[in-house]
Amino acid sequence: MKSKRQQIKDHAARLFRKRGYKATSMRDLAKEVGMEAASLYNHIQSKQELLRELLMEMAQLFTTGMEEVQTSPLGPQEKLERLIAQYIRFTVEHTDAISLITSEWVHLEGPAKEAYTLLRDRYEDNFRQVLTDCIEQGHFREMDVGIALFSTLSSLRWLYSWYSKHRDVNPLELEKEMTGMLLDGLRK
């Protein structure tokens, strides 16, 4: 069974996805969790703390995933395939929390925003390098790597919006189809 704190975080992620961080109040969250608003503060300090923890957990998940792929003996095309499939899998497993990395991260404050932005930029740089390696080794046609990165990550980042309404789709089929479509758009 999940701890009360984890239950609160799960409900917060869902509310932040549905209503947005700014439009979600602690009172809304308390009602969703089934407790008095004042009781929430026995488990968390602030709404900002929830956003920070949820985003940093997702950033860590992606950072670890990227490190695993980068250090693998796979070639660049297989690494890219693995990164795309991994992103889809994370979206299926953490739909509500994933939504935060697309739009709600801008509400982070202070050092947390700086730390998150650094991790996000590092992930994008590493993803860009895998795309560059694929192009340089002739797996993909010549193209602007920045556009390829933007197109690929945009498709992946907004998947949560579609998937939250289509959870009946088989996750493995989604992973296979979407990975294939994204890679086919890059190949020669």
N, C-alpha and C positions, 0 to 999 in steps of 0.2 A: 504494500500500500504506500502511496506517495505521502510525503510529509505535508503538513499544512502549508508550509512555505512554498513547496513545489506546486501544490494545488493553486495557491494564490498566483504564482508566476504563470501557470498554464492559463488560468482565467484572464489574467492581465494581457497575455499575448493575444488571446482570442478577441478581447475587447479592443485592444489597440489596432488589430487587423480590421475589425468591423467598423469601428467608430473613429479611429485615429487616436494618437497619443493625447493631443491637445483636448479633444472632445470627451475623453474618458476621465471621469472624476473618481476619487477614492470612494465616494459613496456608491457609484455605479459598480465598482469592483467589489465592495463589501456585499452589496445585494447579490451579485453574481455568485460570490463564494458562500453566501448564506450566513453572514455574521454582521455585527455592528461595525460601523466605520472606525470607531475608536479602537476596537479589538484588532483591526488590521495592523495597527502600530506595535502590537506585541510581536509581530512577525517580520515587519518591514519598516524602514524609516521613511520612505517616500516613494512617490510614483517614479521619480527620476532614478532611484535605486533599482526599481524593477526594470525599467528600460535599459539601464546600464548592464545589469546582470544578464538579461535576455540577449542583448546584442553581443556582449563579450563571449557568452557561451556559444553563440552561432559563429562568431569570428574564430574562436578556438577550434570549433568543429571543422571549419573550412581550412584553417591553417594546418591542422594535423593531417587532413585529407590531402592537401597540396604537398606537404612534406613526404607523405607516403608515396605519392605518385612520382614526385621528382627524384626520389632516391631509388626508385624501382629500376630494374634493368630494361624496361620497355623502351621501344623506339618512340619518337615524337608523336606519330599518328596514334599509336596505342595509348600513349599518355593523355593525349587530348580526348580520345574516346572515353577513357577512364574518368577524366575530370568532368566531362559532360554528364556521364552516367551517375557519377557521385553527386553532382549538383541536383539532378532529378531525384535521386534517392533521398537526399537530405530534405528536399521540398516535400516529398510524400510523407516522410517521417515527422517533419517539424513544420507543417504548413503555416500555422499561426506565427511562430517565432521567425520563420524565414521572411514573412511579409515585412517585418521590421527593418531588415537590411536594405529593402528597396526604397522605402519612403519615410519611415519613422526615425531613422538614425539621425536625421538633421536636428532632432530635438534634444540630443545629448548635449551636456554642458561641460565646460572646462576641460580638465585633463582627460576625462573619459572620452570626450569627442575626439581629442587629439590622438589618443591611443587607438580608438576604433578606426579612425581615418587612416592611420599608419598601417594597421593590419589589412584594411580593405585595399589600399594602394599597393601593398606588397603582394597580395593575392592577384590583383590585376596585372602587375608587372610580371609575375611568374607565369600567369596564363598567357600573356602576350609573348613571352619567350618560347613557350611550347608552340604557339601558332607560328612564330618566326622560324623555329627549327623545322616545322612541317613544310613551310614554303621553301626554305633554303635547301632542304633535302629532296625537293621535287615531288612531295606527296600531294601538295595543293598547288593550284594555279597561282601565278603572280597576282598579288593584290595588296591593297593598303592594309597593313596589319591593324592599324587603329580602327578602321571600319569593320574589319573581321571581328576584332575583339568586342567592339560596341554591339554589333549585330548578335553575336553569339551570347554574350552575357545579358543583353537586354531580353532575349528570348527566355533565357533561364531565370532571370530575376523576376519576370512577370508571370512565370508558370504558376506560382501560388494562387494568383487571382483566378485563373481558370480552374485549377485543380480543386480549390475549395468548393466549387460548385459541381464538380464532376468526380467525386470520390469513388464512384462506382467503376471507374476505369481501372483495369488491372495495372498495378504499378510496374510490373515487369514488362508488360506490353508498351506502356507509356515510355519507359526508359529506352526500350529497343527502337520504337518508332521515332521518338524525338531525337535520339542520338544519331540515328541513321539520316534523318532529314537535315540536321545541322551539319553533319560531316559531308553529306552529298553536296551541299551548297558551297563547300570550300574546295572540293576535289577538282582535279583537272578534267 
